[in-house]
Amino acid sequence: MVNMATAGERESTRNWTFLTNHGHVLLAIARNPTARLRDVAVEVGVTERAAQAIVADLEAGGYLRRTRVGRRNEYTLNPAGRFRHPAEADRQVGHLLALFTEEPTTELD
């Protein structure tokens, strides 16, 4: 079957993602717990100020803990934290972290 999407439909499909910026920040920190927020912001595609606000939200929600080590912050994640949306509230965020931070064992085409 030929894809007959209009230009407007193609535009709209490029402007959303499955994960929120909060999810992206959490994953970026999981991959590098000593990352500077400036680097996390660049990786996620948000401003540094937005990254700071997201980290504050995640810390207040119990998803991570910030520890000062010298002049840097080091983050410890709480994989037992539950997803906030009722549809996934029975799942721990550790499952998401494992999915996106572990090395893949096989490549998919």
Backbone hydrogen bonds in HBPLUS format (Angstrom, degrees):
<---DONOR---> <-ACCEPTOR-->    atom                        ^
c    i                          cat <-CA-CA->   ^        H-A-AA   ^      H-
h    n   atom  resd res      DA  || num        DHA   H-A  angle D-A-AA Bond
n    s   type  num  typ     dist DA aas  dist angle  dist       angle   num
A0010-ARG N   A0006-THR O   2.97 MM   4  6.29 159.2  2.02 155.1 160.9     1
A0011-GLU N   A0007-ALA O   2.96 MM   4  6.17 155.1  2.03 147.7 154.5     2
A0012-SER N   A0008-GLY O   3.08 MM   4  6.31 162.4  2.11 146.4 150.0     3
A0013-THR N   A0009-GLU O   3.21 MM   4  6.43 146.1  2.33 144.6 152.6     4
A0014-ARG N   A0011-GLU O   3.16 MM   3  5.53 149.5  2.26 108.4 117.2     5
A0024-HIS N   A0020-THR O   2.98 MM   4  6.34 157.4  2.03 149.6 156.1     6
A0025-VAL N   A0021-ASN O   2.87 MM   4  6.04 159.9  1.91 150.9 155.6     7
A0026-LEU N   A0022-HIS O   3.00 MM   4  6.17 164.4  2.02 148.1 152.6     8
A0027-LEU N   A0023-GLY O   2.98 MM   4  6.19 158.7  2.03 148.1 153.7     9
A0028-ALA N   A0024-HIS O   2.90 MM   4  6.10 155.9  1.96 147.4 154.3    10
A0029-ILE N   A0025-VAL O   2.97 MM   4  6.19 159.4  2.02 153.9 158.7    11
A0030-ALA N   A0026-LEU O   2.92 MM   4  6.12 147.6  2.02 141.4 151.3    12
A0031-ARG N   A0027-LEU O   2.97 MM   4  6.22 149.0  2.07 147.0 154.1    13
A0032-ASN N   A0028-ALA O   3.11 MM   4  6.32 137.8  2.29 136.2 147.5    14
A0035-ALA N   A0032-ASN O   3.04 MM   3  5.39 161.2  2.07 124.4 123.8    15
A0075-TYR N   A0033-PRO O   2.89 MM  42  4.98 159.0  1.93 140.3 147.4    16
A0039-ASP N   A0036-ARG O   2.92 MM   3  5.31 123.4  2.25 106.3 119.8    17
A0040-VAL N   A0036-ARG O   3.02 MM   4  6.42 155.4  2.08 150.7 158.5    18
A0041-ALA N   A0037-LEU O   2.83 MM   4  5.94 161.8  1.86 149.2 153.8    19
A0042-VAL N   A0038-ARG O   3.16 MM   4  6.41 155.1  2.23 140.3 146.2    20
A0043-GLU N   A0039-ASP O   2.99 MM   4  6.22 164.2  2.02 149.2 153.5    21
A0044-VAL N   A0040-VAL O   2.93 MM   4  6.13 157.3  1.98 154.4 160.3    22
A0045-GLY N   A0041-ALA O   2.75 MM   4  5.74 143.7  1.88 144.9 155.6    23
A0046-VAL N   A0041-ALA O   3.01 MM   5  5.03 156.8  2.07 140.1 144.4    24
A0051-ALA N   A0047-THR O   2.98 MM   4  6.32 156.5  2.04 148.6 155.1    25
A0052-GLN N   A0048-GLU O   2.91 MM   4  6.21 153.3  1.99 148.1 155.2    26
A0053-ALA N   A0049-ARG O   3.02 MM   4  6.31 156.2  2.08 145.8 151.8    27
A0054-ILE N   A0050-ALA O   2.90 MM   4  6.14 156.0  1.96 150.2 157.0    28
A0055-VAL N   A0051-ALA O   2.91 MM   4  6.12 161.7  1.95 150.5 155.2    29
A0056-ALA N   A0052-GLN O   2.96 MM   4  6.20 154.9  2.03 145.3 152.4    30
A0057-ASP N   A0053-ALA O   2.95 MM   4  6.25 152.9  2.02 145.0 152.2    31
A0058-LEU N   A0054-ILE O   2.86 MM   4  6.15 162.8  1.89 155.1 159.5    32
A0059-GLU N   A0055-VAL O   2.83 MM   4  5.98 152.8  1.90 148.2 155.9    33
A0060-ALA N   A0056-ALA O   2.88 MM   4  6.03 163.1  1.91 148.8 153.6    34
A0061-GLY N   A0057-ASP O   2.88 MM   4  6.05 144.0  2.02 144.7 155.0    35
A0063-TYR N   A0058-LEU O   2.86 MM   5  5.18 149.1  1.95 167.0 162.6    36
A0062-GLY N   A0059-GLU O   3.08 MM   3  5.16 156.7  2.13 103.2 110.5    37
A0078-ASN N   A0063-TYR O   2.89 MM  15  5.01 158.9  1.94 135.7 132.3    38
A0065-ARG N   A0076-THR O   2.77 MM  11  5.15 144.9  1.89 143.6 155.5    39
A0076-THR N   A0065-ARG O   2.90 MM  11  5.15 158.1  1.94 148.2 155.5    40
A0067-THR N   A0074-GLU O   2.82 MM   7  5.18 156.7  1.88 153.3 161.1    41
A0074-GLU N   A0067-THR O   2.73 MM   7  5.18 153.8  1.79 151.1 160.4    42
A0069-VAL N   A0072-ARG O   2.77 MM   3  5.35 169.7  1.78 156.5 160.0    43
A0072-ARG N   A0069-VAL O   3.10 MM   3  5.35 159.6  2.15 129.3 127.9    44
A0081-GLY N   A0078-ASN O   3.17 MM   3  5.79 169.4  2.18 119.2 122.4    45
A0094-GLY N   A0079-PRO O   2.90 MM  15  3.89 134.0  2.11 140.3 127.4    46
A0093-VAL N   A0081-GLY O   2.72 MM  12  5.69 160.1  1.75 162.1 167.3    47
A0083-PHE N   A0091-ARG O   3.16 MM   8  6.16 153.5  2.24 159.9 162.5    48
A0088-GLU N   A0085-HIS O   2.98 MM   3  5.64 149.0  2.07 121.3 129.3    49
A0089-ALA N   A0085-HIS O   2.96 MM   4  5.76 109.3  2.48 146.3 162.4    50
A0091-ARG N   A0088-GLU O   2.86 MM   3  5.55 164.4  1.88 131.1 133.3    51
A0095-HIS N   A0092-GLN O   3.14 MM   3  5.96 157.8  2.19 119.6 123.7    52
A0096-LEU N   A0093-VAL O   3.02 MM   3  5.23 119.6  2.40 102.5 116.7    53
A0097-LEU N   A0093-VAL O   2.97 MM   4  6.32 163.8  1.99 156.3 161.2    54
A0098-ALA N   A0094-GLY O   2.88 MM   4  6.00 159.0  1.92 144.5 149.9    55
A0099-LEU N   A0095-HIS O   3.05 MM   4  6.19 151.8  2.14 139.6 147.3    56
A0100-PHE N   A0096-LEU O   3.11 MM   4  6.38 152.8  2.19 152.9 158.6    57
A0101-THR N   A0097-LEU O   2.88 MM   4  5.74 126.0  2.18 148.4 160.5    58
A0102-GLU N   A0098-ALA O   3.38 MM   4  5.63 151.4  2.47 133.5 134.9    59
